[in-house]
Amino acid sequence: MPNQVQQHIHCSVSNCHYWAQGNMCHANEILVTSDSLSDTLPDRIDAPAAAQIQQTPVSTCMDSCCKTFVPKGSGKTNADGVMNK
């Protein structure tokens, strides 16, 4: 059996539905893309559709963003197909 890496996603956006104590992201999957592409995508496009999205190289981390953000208490937690661990 191959070694499986346990990943920890850190996020300081505390008003996100997936944010947890210690600045941890508890989304079961996330989509990180370029700011420019994210601006053109509707909110319903997220990690489950990642394979259908074009590649988006960036020059610096300032040009990228997490598309999985859902505001806490918004009631939109099932809109993108991503689940809280």
Backbone bond lengths (Angstrom), bond angles and torsions (degrees), N, CA, C in turn:
res aa  C-N    CA-C-N  psi(-1)  N-CA   C-N-CA  omega(-1)  CA-C   N-CA-C  phi
1 M - - - 1.450 - - 1.538 108.35 -
2 P 1.332 117.96 126.89 1.469 120.32 -178.85 1.527 110.89 -66.73
3 N 1.324 114.58 151.80 1.467 119.60 176.49 1.512 109.34 -67.08
4 Q 1.313 115.82 133.85 1.451 119.69 177.21 1.515 108.80 -107.16
5 V 1.316 116.07 131.78 1.453 122.12 179.79 1.520 108.38 -86.97
6 Q 1.311 115.81 127.67 1.457 119.44 174.86 1.518 107.42 -87.67
7 Q 1.324 116.03 118.59 1.453 120.03 -177.44 1.517 111.43 -95.70
8 H 1.301 114.59 146.52 1.456 121.71 175.06 1.522 106.62 -123.32
9 I 1.301 116.85 120.99 1.454 121.51 177.55 1.524 107.23 -99.38
10 H 1.305 115.93 123.44 1.461 121.32 -179.73 1.522 109.19 -101.19
11 C 1.321 115.95 138.59 1.457 121.32 -178.40 1.524 108.79 -150.76
12 S 1.303 117.39 133.65 1.461 121.47 179.79 1.529 112.93 -101.49
13 V 1.330 118.06 7.60 1.462 121.94 -178.64 1.536 107.78 -83.43
14 S 1.327 115.82 84.82 1.465 121.59 -170.22 1.523 114.52 -70.32
15 N 1.314 118.13 -11.37 1.468 119.10 177.14 1.533 111.65 -95.62
16 C 1.325 117.66 16.15 1.465 122.57 175.62 1.528 109.38 -91.05
17 H 1.315 116.32 142.32 1.466 122.69 178.08 1.529 111.80 -55.45
18 Y 1.310 118.78 -33.17 1.461 122.65 -175.41 1.531 113.76 -89.56
19 W 1.317 117.46 -4.93 1.466 121.26 -179.14 1.519 109.95 -69.77
20 A 1.342 116.61 140.87 1.465 122.37 177.01 1.528 109.54 -134.68
21 Q 1.304 114.71 161.54 1.469 122.03 179.78 1.523 110.89 -46.83
22 G 1.305 116.61 141.45 1.456 121.78 -178.74 1.516 112.96 82.42
23 N 1.343 116.72 17.24 1.467 122.55 -179.08 1.525 112.42 57.24
24 M 1.331 115.07 47.96 1.454 121.28 178.20 1.526 109.30 -106.79
25 C 1.324 116.99 144.43 1.455 122.88 174.67 1.524 107.66 -96.26
26 H 1.322 116.52 124.69 1.462 120.45 -179.54 1.523 112.81 -105.91
27 A 1.325 118.07 20.04 1.467 120.56 173.12 1.526 107.73 -71.26
28 N 1.320 117.15 141.87 1.459 119.55 179.78 1.522 112.34 -73.59
29 E 1.319 117.57 -16.58 1.460 123.16 171.76 1.526 107.51 -158.58
30 I 1.316 116.35 154.39 1.465 120.87 179.87 1.519 109.98 -134.20
31 L 1.321 115.19 160.76 1.461 121.29 174.22 1.519 107.63 -122.87
32 V 1.311 115.30 120.54 1.460 122.01 173.65 1.516 106.12 -111.77
33 T 1.323 117.10 127.95 1.455 121.68 -177.93 1.531 108.81 -141.53
34 S 1.311 115.74 -176.63 1.469 119.17 177.85 1.524 109.41 -76.71
35 D 1.318 115.82 150.78 1.463 120.52 176.29 1.526 110.48 -57.29
36 S 1.324 116.60 -41.43 1.464 119.52 -176.11 1.524 111.82 -64.49
37 L 1.334 118.87 -40.57 1.459 120.23 177.48 1.527 110.76 -71.92
38 S 1.295 117.17 -40.82 1.464 121.12 -179.58 1.521 111.64 -57.96
39 D 1.319 116.16 -37.68 1.468 120.55 179.07 1.524 112.43 -62.75
40 T 1.338 117.32 -24.01 1.469 120.51 -176.95 1.527 113.23 -96.82
41 L 1.341 117.23 -12.87 1.461 120.56 -176.35 1.523 111.68 -89.35
42 P 1.318 117.69 139.55 1.471 119.70 174.15 1.526 110.02 -68.21
43 D 1.329 117.09 159.54 1.467 121.79 -178.50 1.521 113.05 -59.27
44 R 1.312 119.06 -26.79 1.465 121.10 -177.16 1.533 112.85 -74.98
45 I 1.330 118.21 -11.76 1.470 121.46 177.52 1.522 107.78 -87.46
46 D 1.345 116.10 116.19 1.460 120.40 -179.70 1.521 110.02 -148.27
47 A 1.305 117.18 -160.02 1.459 123.69 -172.07 1.524 114.67 -48.17
48 P 1.334 121.01 -43.39 1.458 118.78 -179.56 1.539 114.09 -60.12
49 A 1.310 117.74 -20.57 1.469 121.61 179.49 1.531 112.45 -102.60
50 A 1.312 117.60 10.53 1.464 121.77 -173.57 1.526 113.68 -56.43
51 A 1.313 118.54 -36.19 1.465 120.96 -177.94 1.524 112.28 -66.47
52 Q 1.327 117.76 -18.94 1.463 122.00 -178.51 1.531 112.71 -93.35
53 I 1.309 117.18 -4.51 1.463 121.73 -176.02 1.534 109.31 -93.71
54 Q 1.318 115.80 141.45 1.462 120.21 178.77 1.528 110.77 -64.05
55 Q 1.324 115.82 156.09 1.464 120.55 174.90 1.520 108.66 -67.49
56 T 1.326 116.23 145.28 1.463 120.10 -175.66 1.525 111.34 -135.09
57 P 1.322 118.09 72.11 1.466 119.85 177.81 1.537 111.04 -58.77
58 V 1.314 116.07 145.49 1.461 121.82 176.77 1.527 108.88 -130.00
59 S 1.320 116.30 163.40 1.464 120.95 -179.39 1.518 112.88 -90.35
60 T 1.341 116.62 -32.28 1.462 120.73 -178.99 1.526 109.79 -142.02
61 C 1.314 116.85 165.59 1.463 120.26 177.83 1.522 111.23 -63.26
62 M 1.303 118.08 -22.65 1.471 122.07 179.33 1.531 111.65 -68.34
63 D 1.323 116.96 -14.55 1.467 121.67 -179.88 1.528 112.77 -95.88
64 S 1.333 117.20 6.82 1.464 120.41 -177.23 1.530 110.82 -121.33
65 C 1.339 115.03 161.59 1.464 119.31 179.91 1.522 110.37 -154.23
66 C 1.319 115.18 161.71 1.461 122.04 175.08 1.516 108.16 -92.46
67 K 1.315 117.27 121.01 1.464 122.39 -177.96 1.529 112.13 -86.89
68 T 1.318 118.01 -6.59 1.458 122.27 -174.02 1.528 112.97 -82.70
69 F 1.296 119.31 -4.52 1.470 123.19 -178.51 1.526 112.19 -54.37
70 V 1.320 115.82 129.61 1.468 123.76 172.45 1.523 106.44 -133.75
71 P 1.334 119.04 122.73 1.464 119.96 -178.80 1.530 111.61 -61.03
72 K 1.347 116.12 136.15 1.462 120.51 175.46 1.512 109.60 -57.03
73 G 1.325 116.25 139.25 1.451 121.14 176.34 1.507 115.50 73.40
74 S 1.323 118.23 8.21 1.464 121.12 -176.37 1.527 112.78 -80.35
75 G 1.326 117.43 -17.82 1.450 120.12 -176.76 1.520 113.44 75.94
76 K 1.321 118.81 6.58 1.470 122.92 -177.75 1.525 111.70 -102.33
77 T 1.312 117.58 23.43 1.461 120.56 -172.57 1.515 114.62 -70.26
78 N 1.295 120.04 -17.04 1.462 121.30 178.41 1.520 112.47 -105.80
79 A 1.301 118.29 5.35 1.461 122.13 -175.65 1.520 112.82 -67.01
80 D 1.338 117.92 -29.40 1.456 120.36 -173.30 1.523 114.19 -108.74
81 G 1.316 118.87 -2.91 1.461 121.34 -179.80 1.494 114.52 81.38
82 V 1.333 118.86 3.57 1.459 123.18 177.62 1.528 107.30 -91.60
83 M 1.320 116.59 142.46 1.460 119.77 -177.83 1.510 111.16 -118.23
84 N 1.322 115.81 153.93 1.456 122.81 175.41 1.528 107.63 -80.79
85 K 1.331 117.81 130.37 1.467 121.23 -178.32 1.510 111.20 -61.69
